[in-house]
Amino acid sequence: MVECILKEVPFVANDTYLNRSDRQIAIITGPNMAGKSTYMRQTALIVLMAQLGSFVPATSASIGIVDGIFTRVGASDDLTSGQSTFMVEMNEVAHILKNATRKSLLILDEIGRGTSTFDGMSIARAVLEYIADQRGLGAKTLFATHYHELTDLESVLSCVKNYSVAVKKRGDEITFLRRIIPGGADDSYGIEVSKLAGIPDQVIERAHEILSRLEKGELISLPKSEKRKKTPKEELDQMVFLPPQDSALRERLARVDLNALTPIEALNILFELKAMLK
């Protein structure tokens, strides 16, 4: 269907090879818009067509019996039942892990993205380890992720293989080749994709600057154009949040890991600090 609709863009065909030994799980990395979801969905549709006894759009195919295709793709919330995007995602993952069998096909797209980086990465890895257990679930799985740290599983679990979507980069410009190749991606190219979406150049340049500082572990300061020299009166009137004698506040702030905070956790800590001031 994609090939029929996008007549001016050639559709790139990709092989898929899964088994129950050394290729049970394929971890797929690469930038957004590169074709990860299309690749996984086409695999699910081909397997479904084969179960119906239909011809499939492939030069050749050998597909075993599959008792179910379980997918976790896309992001949505459920306001009527008070469930956030992350809660909906976790409910779907829980359903998959409880109901899938060794004969199922699992299509999982960016598990754990709805929470803080460390929490999301931990959940994603735990889910992968659970699926990989041959004595437990052991289902064939396509798993797309932006957590490049998960590619380390290939060296730990013999049933896991890394794949990525090939990208050609020239300076700040990127071209999606739509080709699935062995090995993990070296970058998510988030800023470059944002530029393709039409984000203003000023924002893109600032994003590159912030990324460079973060990678070096430096503090983020405002651009020079945003800084304004304080008048002597403003210097005198500046509020002191942490008086030297208030060691309790200092100790509490020192224990906060800003990189691991979710928005609700940050709000709770702010209330806690305000209560300590009183």
Rosetta constraint file for C-alpha pairs under 8 A:
AtomPair CA 1 CA 5 HARMONIC 6.23 0.50
AtomPair CA 2 CA 6 HARMONIC 5.95 0.50
AtomPair CA 2 CA 11 HARMONIC 7.53 0.50
AtomPair CA 3 CA 7 HARMONIC 6.37 0.50
AtomPair CA 3 CA 9 HARMONIC 7.89 0.50
AtomPair CA 3 CA 10 HARMONIC 7.12 0.50
AtomPair CA 3 CA 11 HARMONIC 5.43 0.50
AtomPair CA 6 CA 10 HARMONIC 7.60 0.50
AtomPair CA 6 CA 11 HARMONIC 7.99 0.50
AtomPair CA 12 CA 178 HARMONIC 6.10 0.50
AtomPair CA 12 CA 179 HARMONIC 6.71 0.50
AtomPair CA 13 CA 179 HARMONIC 7.76 0.50
AtomPair CA 14 CA 39 HARMONIC 7.52 0.50
AtomPair CA 14 CA 179 HARMONIC 6.62 0.50
AtomPair CA 14 CA 180 HARMONIC 6.35 0.50
AtomPair CA 16 CA 43 HARMONIC 7.29 0.50
AtomPair CA 17 CA 23 HARMONIC 7.22 0.50
AtomPair CA 18 CA 23 HARMONIC 5.04 0.50
AtomPair CA 18 CA 24 HARMONIC 5.50 0.50
AtomPair CA 18 CA 25 HARMONIC 7.27 0.50
AtomPair CA 18 CA 26 HARMONIC 7.79 0.50
AtomPair CA 18 CA 140 HARMONIC 6.59 0.50
AtomPair CA 19 CA 23 HARMONIC 5.20 0.50
AtomPair CA 19 CA 24 HARMONIC 5.06 0.50
AtomPair CA 19 CA 140 HARMONIC 6.87 0.50
AtomPair CA 20 CA 24 HARMONIC 4.89 0.50
AtomPair CA 20 CA 138 HARMONIC 7.48 0.50
AtomPair CA 20 CA 139 HARMONIC 7.69 0.50
AtomPair CA 20 CA 140 HARMONIC 6.88 0.50
AtomPair CA 20 CA 159 HARMONIC 7.49 0.50
AtomPair CA 21 CA 158 HARMONIC 7.79 0.50
AtomPair CA 21 CA 159 HARMONIC 5.67 0.50
AtomPair CA 22 CA 158 HARMONIC 5.65 0.50
AtomPair CA 22 CA 159 HARMONIC 4.08 0.50
AtomPair CA 22 CA 160 HARMONIC 6.63 0.50
AtomPair CA 22 CA 161 HARMONIC 7.68 0.50
AtomPair CA 23 CA 159 HARMONIC 5.07 0.50
AtomPair CA 23 CA 160 HARMONIC 5.80 0.50
AtomPair CA 23 CA 161 HARMONIC 6.06 0.50
AtomPair CA 24 CA 132 HARMONIC 7.41 0.50
AtomPair CA 24 CA 138 HARMONIC 7.56 0.50
AtomPair CA 24 CA 139 HARMONIC 6.94 0.50
AtomPair CA 24 CA 140 HARMONIC 4.80 0.50
AtomPair CA 24 CA 141 HARMONIC 6.38 0.50
AtomPair CA 24 CA 159 HARMONIC 5.18 0.50
AtomPair CA 24 CA 160 HARMONIC 6.25 0.50
AtomPair CA 25 CA 132 HARMONIC 7.16 0.50
AtomPair CA 25 CA 140 HARMONIC 5.77 0.50
AtomPair CA 25 CA 141 HARMONIC 4.71 0.50
AtomPair CA 25 CA 142 HARMONIC 6.00 0.50
AtomPair CA 25 CA 143 HARMONIC 7.25 0.50
AtomPair CA 25 CA 159 HARMONIC 6.22 0.50
AtomPair CA 25 CA 160 HARMONIC 4.80 0.50
AtomPair CA 25 CA 161 HARMONIC 6.33 0.50
AtomPair CA 26 CA 141 HARMONIC 6.29 0.50
AtomPair CA 26 CA 142 HARMONIC 4.99 0.50
AtomPair CA 26 CA 143 HARMONIC 6.03 0.50
AtomPair CA 26 CA 160 HARMONIC 5.97 0.50
AtomPair CA 26 CA 161 HARMONIC 5.05 0.50
AtomPair CA 26 CA 162 HARMONIC 5.83 0.50
AtomPair CA 26 CA 163 HARMONIC 6.69 0.50
AtomPair CA 27 CA 142 HARMONIC 6.32 0.50
AtomPair CA 27 CA 143 HARMONIC 4.82 0.50
AtomPair CA 27 CA 144 HARMONIC 5.83 0.50
AtomPair CA 27 CA 145 HARMONIC 7.25 0.50
AtomPair CA 27 CA 150 HARMONIC 7.96 0.50
AtomPair CA 27 CA 151 HARMONIC 6.96 0.50
AtomPair CA 27 CA 160 HARMONIC 7.21 0.50
AtomPair CA 27 CA 161 HARMONIC 6.27 0.50
AtomPair CA 27 CA 162 HARMONIC 4.93 0.50
AtomPair CA 27 CA 163 HARMONIC 6.00 0.50
AtomPair CA 28 CA 36 HARMONIC 7.06 0.50
AtomPair CA 28 CA 142 HARMONIC 7.29 0.50
AtomPair CA 28 CA 143 HARMONIC 5.94 0.50
AtomPair CA 28 CA 144 HARMONIC 4.56 0.50
AtomPair CA 28 CA 145 HARMONIC 6.36 0.50
AtomPair CA 28 CA 162 HARMONIC 6.16 0.50
AtomPair CA 28 CA 163 HARMONIC 4.76 0.50
AtomPair CA 28 CA 164 HARMONIC 5.13 0.50
AtomPair CA 28 CA 165 HARMONIC 7.60 0.50
AtomPair CA 28 CA 184 HARMONIC 7.20 0.50
AtomPair CA 29 CA 36 HARMONIC 7.69 0.50
AtomPair CA 29 CA 144 HARMONIC 5.92 0.50
AtomPair CA 29 CA 145 HARMONIC 5.53 0.50
AtomPair CA 29 CA 146 HARMONIC 6.02 0.50
AtomPair CA 29 CA 147 HARMONIC 7.99 0.50
AtomPair CA 29 CA 148 HARMONIC 7.08 0.50
AtomPair CA 29 CA 162 HARMONIC 7.88 0.50
AtomPair CA 29 CA 163 HARMONIC 6.46 0.50
AtomPair CA 29 CA 164 HARMONIC 4.68 0.50
AtomPair CA 29 CA 165 HARMONIC 6.76 0.50
AtomPair CA 29 CA 184 HARMONIC 5.94 0.50
AtomPair CA 29 CA 185 HARMONIC 5.48 0.50
AtomPair CA 29 CA 188 HARMONIC 7.85 0.50
AtomPair CA 30 CA 34 HARMONIC 6.82 0.50
AtomPair CA 30 CA 36 HARMONIC 7.38 0.50
AtomPair CA 30 CA 145 HARMONIC 7.92 0.50
AtomPair CA 30 CA 146 HARMONIC 7.06 0.50
AtomPair CA 30 CA 164 HARMONIC 5.40 0.50
AtomPair CA 30 CA 165 HARMONIC 5.26 0.50
AtomPair CA 30 CA 166 HARMONIC 7.64 0.50
AtomPair CA 30 CA 184 HARMONIC 7.83 0.50
AtomPair CA 30 CA 185 HARMONIC 5.40 0.50
AtomPair CA 30 CA 187 HARMONIC 7.01 0.50
AtomPair CA 30 CA 188 HARMONIC 5.57 0.50
AtomPair CA 31 CA 146 HARMONIC 7.80 0.50
AtomPair CA 31 CA 165 HARMONIC 7.69 0.50
AtomPair CA 31 CA 187 HARMONIC 7.41 0.50
AtomPair CA 31 CA 188 HARMONIC 4.48 0.50
AtomPair CA 31 CA 189 HARMONIC 5.60 0.50
AtomPair CA 31 CA 190 HARMONIC 6.68 0.50
AtomPair CA 31 CA 193 HARMONIC 7.61 0.50
AtomPair CA 32 CA 36 HARMONIC 7.80 0.50
AtomPair CA 32 CA 188 HARMONIC 7.43 0.50
AtomPair CA 32 CA 190 HARMONIC 7.37 0.50
AtomPair CA 32 CA 193 HARMONIC 7.11 0.50
AtomPair CA 33 CA 193 HARMONIC 7.85 0.50
AtomPair CA 34 CA 165 HARMONIC 6.42 0.50
AtomPair CA 34 CA 167 HARMONIC 7.83 0.50
AtomPair CA 34 CA 176 HARMONIC 5.50 0.50
AtomPair CA 34 CA 177 HARMONIC 7.56 0.50
AtomPair CA 34 CA 178 HARMONIC 5.96 0.50
AtomPair CA 35 CA 39 HARMONIC 6.13 0.50
AtomPair CA 35 CA 165 HARMONIC 7.13 0.50
AtomPair CA 35 CA 178 HARMONIC 5.78 0.50
AtomPair CA 36 CA 40 HARMONIC 6.36 0.50
AtomPair CA 36 CA 144 HARMONIC 6.78 0.50
AtomPair CA 36 CA 165 HARMONIC 6.99 0.50
AtomPair CA 37 CA 41 HARMONIC 6.00 0.50
AtomPair CA 37 CA 73 HARMONIC 7.99 0.50
AtomPair CA 37 CA 109 HARMONIC 7.27 0.50
AtomPair CA 37 CA 144 HARMONIC 7.74 0.50
AtomPair CA 38 CA 42 HARMONIC 6.02 0.50
AtomPair CA 39 CA 43 HARMONIC 6.42 0.50
AtomPair CA 40 CA 44 HARMONIC 6.41 0.50
AtomPair CA 40 CA 107 HARMONIC 6.59 0.50
AtomPair CA 40 CA 142 HARMONIC 6.60 0.50
AtomPair CA 41 CA 45 HARMONIC 6.15 0.50
AtomPair CA 41 CA 107 HARMONIC 7.77 0.50
AtomPair CA 42 CA 46 HARMONIC 6.06 0.50
AtomPair CA 43 CA 47 HARMONIC 6.23 0.50
AtomPair CA 44 CA 48 HARMONIC 6.19 0.50
AtomPair CA 44 CA 69 HARMONIC 6.99 0.50
AtomPair CA 44 CA 105 HARMONIC 7.66 0.50
AtomPair CA 44 CA 107 HARMONIC 7.46 0.50
AtomPair CA 45 CA 49 HARMONIC 6.10 0.50
AtomPair CA 46 CA 50 HARMONIC 6.16 0.50
AtomPair CA 46 CA 56 HARMONIC 5.86 0.50
AtomPair CA 46 CA 57 HARMONIC 7.29 0.50
AtomPair CA 47 CA 51 HARMONIC 6.36 0.50
AtomPair CA 47 CA 63 HARMONIC 6.92 0.50
AtomPair CA 47 CA 66 HARMONIC 7.81 0.50
AtomPair CA 48 CA 52 HARMONIC 6.56 0.50
AtomPair CA 48 CA 69 HARMONIC 7.83 0.50
AtomPair CA 49 CA 53 HARMONIC 6.55 0.50
AtomPair CA 49 CA 54 HARMONIC 5.25 0.50
AtomPair CA 49 CA 55 HARMONIC 7.09 0.50
AtomPair CA 49 CA 56 HARMONIC 6.43 0.50
AtomPair CA 50 CA 54 HARMONIC 5.36 0.50
AtomPair CA 50 CA 55 HARMONIC 6.77 0.50
AtomPair CA 50 CA 56 HARMONIC 6.61 0.50
AtomPair CA 50 CA 63 HARMONIC 7.11 0.50
AtomPair CA 51 CA 65 HARMONIC 7.02 0.50
AtomPair CA 51 CA 66 HARMONIC 7.26 0.50
AtomPair CA 56 CA 61 HARMONIC 7.90 0.50
AtomPair CA 65 CA 103 HARMONIC 7.07 0.50
AtomPair CA 66 CA 103 HARMONIC 5.24 0.50
AtomPair CA 66 CA 104 HARMONIC 5.39 0.50
AtomPair CA 66 CA 105 HARMONIC 6.83 0.50
AtomPair CA 67 CA 101 HARMONIC 7.84 0.50
AtomPair CA 67 CA 103 HARMONIC 5.75 0.50
AtomPair CA 67 CA 104 HARMONIC 5.44 0.50
AtomPair CA 68 CA 100 HARMONIC 7.22 0.50
AtomPair CA 68 CA 103 HARMONIC 7.47 0.50
AtomPair CA 68 CA 104 HARMONIC 4.91 0.50
AtomPair CA 68 CA 105 HARMONIC 6.39 0.50
AtomPair CA 69 CA 104 HARMONIC 5.86 0.50
AtomPair CA 69 CA 105 HARMONIC 4.83 0.50
AtomPair CA 69 CA 106 HARMONIC 5.98 0.50
AtomPair CA 69 CA 107 HARMONIC 7.55 0.50
AtomPair CA 70 CA 96 HARMONIC 6.24 0.50
AtomPair CA 70 CA 100 HARMONIC 7.26 0.50
AtomPair CA 70 CA 104 HARMONIC 7.34 0.50
AtomPair CA 70 CA 105 HARMONIC 6.26 0.50
AtomPair CA 70 CA 106 HARMONIC 4.91 0.50
AtomPair CA 70 CA 107 HARMONIC 6.15 0.50
AtomPair CA 71 CA 96 HARMONIC 7.90 0.50
AtomPair CA 71 CA 106 HARMONIC 5.92 0.50
AtomPair CA 71 CA 107 HARMONIC 4.58 0.50
AtomPair CA 71 CA 108 HARMONIC 5.79 0.50
AtomPair CA 72 CA 89 HARMONIC 7.31 0.50
AtomPair CA 72 CA 92 HARMONIC 6.63 0.50
AtomPair CA 72 CA 93 HARMONIC 6.92 0.50
AtomPair CA 72 CA 107 HARMONIC 6.27 0.50
AtomPair CA 72 CA 108 HARMONIC 4.85 0.50
AtomPair CA 72 CA 109 HARMONIC 5.94 0.50
AtomPair CA 72 CA 111 HARMONIC 7.84 0.50
AtomPair CA 73 CA 107 HARMONIC 7.49 0.50
AtomPair CA 73 CA 108 HARMONIC 6.24 0.50
AtomPair CA 73 CA 109 HARMONIC 5.05 0.50
AtomPair CA 73 CA 110 HARMONIC 7.76 0.50
AtomPair CA 74 CA 109 HARMONIC 7.24 0.50
AtomPair CA 75 CA 85 HARMONIC 6.29 0.50
AtomPair CA 75 CA 89 HARMONIC 7.44 0.50
AtomPair CA 76 CA 84 HARMONIC 7.97 0.50
AtomPair CA 76 CA 85 HARMONIC 5.21 0.50
AtomPair CA 76 CA 88 HARMONIC 7.29 0.50
AtomPair CA 77 CA 83 HARMONIC 6.14 0.50
AtomPair CA 77 CA 84 HARMONIC 4.99 0.50
AtomPair CA 77 CA 85 HARMONIC 4.13 0.50
AtomPair CA 77 CA 86 HARMONIC 7.71 0.50
AtomPair CA 77 CA 87 HARMONIC 7.92 0.50
AtomPair CA 77 CA 88 HARMONIC 6.24 0.50
AtomPair CA 78 CA 82 HARMONIC 6.20 0.50
AtomPair CA 78 CA 83 HARMONIC 5.06 0.50
AtomPair CA 78 CA 84 HARMONIC 6.39 0.50
AtomPair CA 78 CA 85 HARMONIC 7.26 0.50
AtomPair CA 78 CA 88 HARMONIC 7.10 0.50
AtomPair CA 79 CA 83 HARMONIC 5.98 0.50
AtomPair CA 79 CA 84 HARMONIC 7.28 0.50
AtomPair CA 83 CA 87 HARMONIC 5.64 0.50
AtomPair CA 83 CA 88 HARMONIC 6.20 0.50
AtomPair CA 84 CA 88 HARMONIC 6.25 0.50
AtomPair CA 85 CA 89 HARMONIC 6.21 0.50
AtomPair CA 85 CA 114 HARMONIC 6.67 0.50
AtomPair CA 86 CA 90 HARMONIC 6.17 0.50
AtomPair CA 86 CA 112 HARMONIC 7.60 0.50
AtomPair CA 86 CA 113 HARMONIC 7.76 0.50
AtomPair CA 86 CA 114 HARMONIC 4.77 0.50
AtomPair CA 86 CA 115 HARMONIC 6.80 0.50
AtomPair CA 87 CA 91 HARMONIC 6.10 0.50
AtomPair CA 88 CA 92 HARMONIC 6.31 0.50
AtomPair CA 89 CA 93 HARMONIC 6.26 0.50
AtomPair CA 89 CA 111 HARMONIC 7.62 0.50
AtomPair CA 90 CA 94 HARMONIC 5.98 0.50
AtomPair CA 91 CA 95 HARMONIC 6.22 0.50
AtomPair CA 92 CA 96 HARMONIC 6.29 0.50
AtomPair CA 93 CA 97 HARMONIC 6.21 0.50
AtomPair CA 94 CA 98 HARMONIC 6.14 0.50
AtomPair CA 95 CA 99 HARMONIC 6.04 0.50
AtomPair CA 96 CA 100 HARMONIC 5.49 0.50
AtomPair CA 97 CA 131 HARMONIC 7.80 0.50
AtomPair CA 97 CA 137 HARMONIC 7.73 0.50
AtomPair CA 100 CA 104 HARMONIC 5.78 0.50
AtomPair CA 100 CA 137 HARMONIC 7.26 0.50
AtomPair CA 100 CA 139 HARMONIC 7.52 0.50
AtomPair CA 101 CA 137 HARMONIC 5.78 0.50
AtomPair CA 101 CA 138 HARMONIC 7.41 0.50
AtomPair CA 101 CA 139 HARMONIC 6.26 0.50
AtomPair CA 102 CA 137 HARMONIC 5.57 0.50
AtomPair CA 102 CA 138 HARMONIC 5.10 0.50
AtomPair CA 102 CA 139 HARMONIC 4.40 0.50
AtomPair CA 102 CA 140 HARMONIC 7.43 0.50
AtomPair CA 103 CA 139 HARMONIC 6.19 0.50
AtomPair CA 103 CA 140 HARMONIC 7.64 0.50
AtomPair CA 104 CA 139 HARMONIC 5.67 0.50
AtomPair CA 104 CA 140 HARMONIC 6.71 0.50
AtomPair CA 105 CA 139 HARMONIC 6.29 0.50
AtomPair CA 105 CA 140 HARMONIC 5.25 0.50
AtomPair CA 105 CA 141 HARMONIC 5.90 0.50
AtomPair CA 106 CA 139 HARMONIC 6.96 0.50
AtomPair CA 106 CA 140 HARMONIC 6.27 0.50
AtomPair CA 106 CA 141 HARMONIC 4.58 0.50
AtomPair CA 106 CA 142 HARMONIC 6.29 0.50
AtomPair CA 107 CA 141 HARMONIC 6.00 0.50
AtomPair CA 107 CA 142 HARMONIC 5.11 0.50
AtomPair CA 107 CA 143 HARMONIC 6.31 0.50
AtomPair CA 108 CA 141 HARMONIC 7.51 0.50
AtomPair CA 108 CA 142 HARMONIC 6.24 0.50
AtomPair CA 108 CA 143 HARMONIC 4.85 0.50
AtomPair CA 108 CA 144 HARMONIC 6.35 0.50
AtomPair CA 109 CA 143 HARMONIC 5.92 0.50
AtomPair CA 109 CA 144 HARMONIC 4.78 0.50
AtomPair CA 109 CA 145 HARMONIC 6.47 0.50
AtomPair CA 110 CA 143 HARMONIC 7.44 0.50
AtomPair CA 110 CA 144 HARMONIC 5.53 0.50
AtomPair CA 110 CA 145 HARMONIC 4.53 0.50
AtomPair CA 110 CA 146 HARMONIC 6.80 0.50
AtomPair CA 111 CA 120 HARMONIC 7.26 0.50
AtomPair CA 111 CA 123 HARMONIC 7.68 0.50
AtomPair CA 111 CA 124 HARMONIC 5.59 0.50
AtomPair CA 111 CA 145 HARMONIC 7.09 0.50
AtomPair CA 112 CA 119 HARMONIC 7.38 0.50
AtomPair CA 112 CA 120 HARMONIC 3.88 0.50
AtomPair CA 112 CA 121 HARMONIC 6.33 0.50
AtomPair CA 112 CA 123 HARMONIC 6.10 0.50
AtomPair CA 112 CA 124 HARMONIC 5.73 0.50
AtomPair CA 113 CA 117 HARMONIC 7.41 0.50
AtomPair CA 113 CA 120 HARMONIC 5.69 0.50
AtomPair CA 114 CA 120 HARMONIC 7.16 0.50
AtomPair CA 115 CA 119 HARMONIC 6.44 0.50
AtomPair CA 115 CA 120 HARMONIC 5.65 0.50
AtomPair CA 115 CA 262 HARMONIC 6.65 0.50
AtomPair CA 116 CA 120 HARMONIC 5.90 0.50
AtomPair CA 116 CA 260 HARMONIC 5.87 0.50
AtomPair CA 116 CA 261 HARMONIC 6.39 0.50
AtomPair CA 116 CA 262 HARMONIC 5.41 0.50
AtomPair CA 117 CA 121 HARMONIC 6.01 0.50
AtomPair CA 117 CA 259 HARMONIC 7.82 0.50
AtomPair CA 117 CA 260 HARMONIC 6.58 0.50
AtomPair CA 118 CA 122 HARMONIC 6.03 0.50
AtomPair CA 118 CA 260 HARMONIC 6.14 0.50
AtomPair CA 119 CA 123 HARMONIC 6.21 0.50
AtomPair CA 119 CA 260 HARMONIC 7.70 0.50
AtomPair CA 120 CA 124 HARMONIC 6.11 0.50
AtomPair CA 121 CA 125 HARMONIC 6.14 0.50
AtomPair CA 121 CA 147 HARMONIC 6.43 0.50
AtomPair CA 121 CA 150 HARMONIC 7.74 0.50
AtomPair CA 122 CA 126 HARMONIC 6.11 0.50
AtomPair CA 123 CA 127 HARMONIC 6.11 0.50
AtomPair CA 124 CA 128 HARMONIC 6.28 0.50
AtomPair CA 125 CA 129 HARMONIC 6.16 0.50
AtomPair CA 125 CA 150 HARMONIC 6.49 0.50
AtomPair CA 126 CA 130 HARMONIC 6.15 0.50
AtomPair CA 127 CA 131 HARMONIC 6.25 0.50
AtomPair CA 128 CA 132 HARMONIC 6.04 0.50
AtomPair CA 129 CA 133 HARMONIC 6.37 0.50
AtomPair CA 130 CA 136 HARMONIC 7.33 0.50
AtomPair CA 130 CA 137 HARMONIC 6.92 0.50
AtomPair CA 131 CA 136 HARMONIC 7.36 0.50
AtomPair CA 131 CA 137 HARMONIC 5.24 0.50
AtomPair CA 131 CA 138 HARMONIC 5.29 0.50
AtomPair CA 131 CA 139 HARMONIC 6.22 0.50
AtomPair CA 132 CA 136 HARMONIC 7.96 0.50
AtomPair CA 132 CA 137 HARMONIC 7.02 0.50
AtomPair CA 132 CA 138 HARMONIC 5.15 0.50
AtomPair CA 132 CA 139 HARMONIC 7.25 0.50
AtomPair CA 132 CA 157 HARMONIC 7.77 0.50
AtomPair CA 132 CA 159 HARMONIC 6.97 0.50
AtomPair CA 132 CA 160 HARMONIC 7.81 0.50
AtomPair CA 133 CA 137 HARMONIC 6.12 0.50
AtomPair CA 133 CA 138 HARMONIC 5.37 0.50
AtomPair CA 134 CA 138 HARMONIC 4.58 0.50
AtomPair CA 146 CA 188 HARMONIC 6.64 0.50
AtomPair CA 148 CA 184 HARMONIC 7.33 0.50
AtomPair CA 148 CA 185 HARMONIC 7.36 0.50
AtomPair CA 148 CA 186 HARMONIC 7.85 0.50
AtomPair CA 151 CA 162 HARMONIC 6.25 0.50
AtomPair CA 151 CA 184 HARMONIC 6.32 0.50
AtomPair CA 152 CA 156 HARMONIC 6.94 0.50
AtomPair CA 153 CA 157 HARMONIC 5.68 0.50
AtomPair CA 153 CA 160 HARMONIC 6.72 0.50
AtomPair CA 154 CA 158 HARMONIC 6.55 0.50
AtomPair CA 154 CA 159 HARMONIC 7.62 0.50
AtomPair CA 154 CA 160 HARMONIC 5.00 0.50
AtomPair CA 154 CA 161 HARMONIC 5.53 0.50
AtomPair CA 154 CA 162 HARMONIC 6.58 0.50
AtomPair CA 161 CA 182 HARMONIC 7.87 0.50
AtomPair CA 161 CA 183 HARMONIC 7.81 0.50
AtomPair CA 162 CA 182 HARMONIC 6.02 0.50
AtomPair CA 162 CA 183 HARMONIC 4.86 0.50
AtomPair CA 162 CA 184 HARMONIC 5.43 0.50
AtomPair CA 163 CA 180 HARMONIC 6.46 0.50
AtomPair CA 163 CA 181 HARMONIC 5.52 0.50
AtomPair CA 163 CA 182 HARMONIC 4.41 0.50
AtomPair CA 163 CA 183 HARMONIC 4.73 0.50
AtomPair CA 163 CA 184 HARMONIC 5.44 0.50
AtomPair CA 163 CA 185 HARMONIC 7.72 0.50
AtomPair CA 164 CA 180 HARMONIC 5.61 0.50
AtomPair CA 164 CA 181 HARMONIC 5.50 0.50
AtomPair CA 164 CA 182 HARMONIC 6.38 0.50
AtomPair CA 164 CA 183 HARMONIC 6.06 0.50
AtomPair CA 164 CA 184 HARMONIC 5.28 0.50
AtomPair CA 164 CA 185 HARMONIC 5.37 0.50
AtomPair CA 165 CA 176 HARMONIC 7.88 0.50
AtomPair CA 165 CA 177 HARMONIC 7.38 0.50
AtomPair CA 165 CA 178 HARMONIC 6.00 0.50
AtomPair CA 165 CA 179 HARMONIC 5.50 0.50
AtomPair CA 165 CA 180 HARMONIC 4.71 0.50
AtomPair CA 165 CA 181 HARMONIC 6.24 0.50
AtomPair CA 165 CA 185 HARMONIC 7.36 0.50
AtomPair CA 166 CA 176 HARMONIC 6.71 0.50
AtomPair CA 166 CA 177 HARMONIC 5.49 0.50
AtomPair CA 166 CA 178 HARMONIC 6.28 0.50
AtomPair CA 166 CA 179 HARMONIC 5.35 0.50
AtomPair CA 166 CA 180 HARMONIC 6.32 0.50
AtomPair CA 166 CA 181 HARMONIC 6.50 0.50
AtomPair CA 167 CA 174 HARMONIC 6.69 0.50
AtomPair CA 167 CA 175 HARMONIC 5.78 0.50
AtomPair CA 167 CA 176 HARMONIC 4.91 0.50
AtomPair CA 167 CA 177 HARMONIC 5.57 0.50
AtomPair CA 167 CA 178 HARMONIC 7.72 0.50
AtomPair CA 168 CA 174 HARMONIC 5.64 0.50
AtomPair CA 168 CA 175 HARMONIC 5.10 0.50
AtomPair CA 168 CA 176 HARMONIC 6.59 0.50
AtomPair CA 168 CA 177 HARMONIC 7.05 0.50
AtomPair CA 169 CA 173 HARMONIC 5.75 0.50
AtomPair CA 169 CA 174 HARMONIC 4.39 0.50
AtomPair CA 169 CA 175 HARMONIC 6.38 0.50
AtomPair CA 170 CA 174 HARMONIC 6.25 0.50
AtomPair CA 172 CA 192 HARMONIC 6.43 0.50
AtomPair CA 173 CA 192 HARMONIC 6.76 0.50
AtomPair CA 174 CA 192 HARMONIC 6.89 0.50
AtomPair CA 189 CA 193 HARMONIC 6.20 0.50
AtomPair CA 190 CA 194 HARMONIC 6.19 0.50
AtomPair CA 191 CA 195 HARMONIC 6.35 0.50
AtomPair CA 191 CA 204 HARMONIC 6.64 0.50
AtomPair CA 191 CA 207 HARMONIC 7.08 0.50
AtomPair CA 191 CA 208 HARMONIC 7.40 0.50
AtomPair CA 192 CA 196 HARMONIC 6.51 0.50
AtomPair CA 193 CA 197 HARMONIC 6.39 0.50
AtomPair CA 194 CA 198 HARMONIC 6.66 0.50
AtomPair CA 194 CA 199 HARMONIC 5.81 0.50
AtomPair CA 194 CA 204 HARMONIC 7.65 0.50
AtomPair CA 195 CA 199 HARMONIC 5.21 0.50
AtomPair CA 195 CA 200 HARMONIC 7.36 0.50
AtomPair CA 195 CA 201 HARMONIC 7.42 0.50
AtomPair CA 195 CA 204 HARMONIC 6.63 0.50
AtomPair CA 199 CA 203 HARMONIC 6.77 0.50
AtomPair CA 199 CA 204 HARMONIC 6.82 0.50
AtomPair CA 200 CA 204 HARMONIC 6.45 0.50
AtomPair CA 201 CA 205 HARMONIC 6.08 0.50
AtomPair CA 202 CA 206 HARMONIC 6.23 0.50
AtomPair CA 203 CA 207 HARMONIC 6.04 0.50
AtomPair CA 204 CA 208 HARMONIC 6.33 0.50
AtomPair CA 205 CA 209 HARMONIC 6.37 0.50
AtomPair CA 206 CA 210 HARMONIC 6.19 0.50
AtomPair CA 207 CA 211 HARMONIC 6.06 0.50
AtomPair CA 208 CA 212 HARMONIC 6.14 0.50
AtomPair CA 209 CA 213 HARMONIC 6.42 0.50
AtomPair CA 210 CA 214 HARMONIC 6.15 0.50
AtomPair CA 210 CA 220 HARMONIC 6.69 0.50
AtomPair CA 211 CA 215 HARMONIC 6.12 0.50
AtomPair CA 212 CA 216 HARMONIC 6.43 0.50
AtomPair CA 213 CA 217 HARMONIC 6.18 0.50
AtomPair CA 213 CA 218 HARMONIC 5.05 0.50
AtomPair CA 213 CA 219 HARMONIC 6.94 0.50
AtomPair CA 213 CA 220 HARMONIC 6.81 0.50
AtomPair CA 214 CA 218 HARMONIC 5.79 0.50
AtomPair CA 214 CA 219 HARMONIC 7.37 0.50
AtomPair CA 214 CA 220 HARMONIC 7.61 0.50
AtomPair CA 222 CA 226 HARMONIC 6.03 0.50
AtomPair CA 222 CA 227 HARMONIC 6.49 0.50
AtomPair CA 223 CA 227 HARMONIC 6.73 0.50
AtomPair CA 230 CA 234 HARMONIC 5.75 0.50
AtomPair CA 230 CA 235 HARMONIC 6.19 0.50
AtomPair CA 231 CA 235 HARMONIC 6.32 0.50
AtomPair CA 232 CA 236 HARMONIC 6.37 0.50
AtomPair CA 233 CA 237 HARMONIC 6.12 0.50
AtomPair CA 234 CA 238 HARMONIC 5.96 0.50
AtomPair CA 242 CA 246 HARMONIC 6.48 0.50
AtomPair CA 242 CA 249 HARMONIC 7.12 0.50
AtomPair CA 242 CA 250 HARMONIC 7.16 0.50
AtomPair CA 246 CA 250 HARMONIC 6.89 0.50
AtomPair CA 247 CA 251 HARMONIC 6.12 0.50
AtomPair CA 248 CA 252 HARMONIC 6.20 0.50
AtomPair CA 249 CA 253 HARMONIC 6.18 0.50
AtomPair CA 249 CA 273 HARMONIC 6.87 0.50
AtomPair CA 249 CA 276 HARMONIC 7.24 0.50
AtomPair CA 250 CA 254 HARMONIC 6.09 0.50
AtomPair CA 251 CA 255 HARMONIC 6.54 0.50
AtomPair CA 252 CA 256 HARMONIC 6.91 0.50
AtomPair CA 257 CA 261 HARMONIC 6.60 0.50
AtomPair CA 261 CA 265 HARMONIC 5.87 0.50
AtomPair CA 261 CA 266 HARMONIC 6.07 0.50
AtomPair CA 262 CA 266 HARMONIC 6.28 0.50
AtomPair CA 263 CA 267 HARMONIC 6.32 0.50
AtomPair CA 264 CA 268 HARMONIC 6.23 0.50
AtomPair CA 265 CA 269 HARMONIC 6.26 0.50
AtomPair CA 266 CA 270 HARMONIC 6.25 0.50
AtomPair CA 267 CA 271 HARMONIC 6.40 0.50
AtomPair CA 268 CA 272 HARMONIC 6.23 0.50
AtomPair CA 269 CA 273 HARMONIC 6.16 0.50
AtomPair CA 270 CA 274 HARMONIC 6.22 0.50
AtomPair CA 271 CA 275 HARMONIC 6.20 0.50
AtomPair CA 272 CA 276 HARMONIC 6.33 0.50
AtomPair CA 273 CA 277 HARMONIC 6.42 0.50
AtomPair CA 274 CA 278 HARMONIC 6.68 0.50
